[in-house]
Amino acid sequence: MCPLTEHIDLHAEIRAQMLVDAENCQKESINWSDFLTAQALYIICTRPNLRASTIEAVLREAKIDN
């Protein structure tokens, strides 16, 4: 299996598990801003060849906006 296919399979598996977990746990809620921030960080952090300084800059900007 090629690395891209493995990455896509892992992503699909994680997302499916998140949906199952969400259906099983209706006690917690999240606001739209927190959801978008978490999704942006997830997308940024899973990108290959990303330096830690770039991630830190994104985190600093997210704290400024809140």
C-alpha positions in Angstrom: 0.0 0.0 0.0 1.4 3.4 -0.9 2.0 6.0 1.9 -0.8 8.3 0.5 -3.3 5.5 0.7 -2.2 4.6 4.2 -2.6 8.3 5.2 -6.1 8.5 3.7 -7.2 5.2 5.3 -5.9 6.5 8.7 -7.7 9.8 8.3 -11.0 8.0 7.4 -10.7 5.7 10.3 -10.1 8.6 12.8 -13.0 10.5 11.4 -15.3 7.5 11.6 -14.3 6.9 15.2 -14.9 10.5 16.0 -18.5 10.2 14.6 -19.1 7.1 16.6 -17.8 8.7 19.8 -19.9 11.8 19.2 -23.1 9.7 18.8 -22.2 7.9 22.1 -21.5 11.0 24.1 -24.1 13.8 23.8 -23.1 15.4 27.1 -20.4 17.7 25.8 -20.8 20.6 23.4 -18.4 22.9 21.7 -18.9 26.3 20.2 -18.3 27.1 16.5 -15.1 29.1 17.1 -13.5 26.3 19.1 -14.5 23.7 16.5 -13.0 25.7 13.7 -9.8 26.3 15.6 -9.4 22.6 16.4 -10.1 21.6 12.8 -7.5 24.2 11.5 -4.9 22.9 13.9 -5.7 19.3 13.0 -5.2 20.1 9.3 -2.1 22.1 9.8 -0.5 19.6 12.2 -1.1 16.7 9.8 0.7 18.4 6.9 4.1 17.0 6.1 7.3 19.0 6.4 5.8 21.6 8.7 8.2 23.3 11.1 7.4 23.6 14.8 7.8 27.4 14.6 5.0 27.5 12.0 2.7 25.6 14.3 3.6 27.9 17.3 2.8 31.0 15.2 -0.6 29.6 14.3 -1.3 28.9 18.0 -0.2 32.4 19.0 -2.5 33.9 16.4 -5.4 31.7 17.6 -4.9 33.0 21.2 -4.9 36.6 20.0 -8.2 36.3 18.1 -10.0 34.8 21.1 
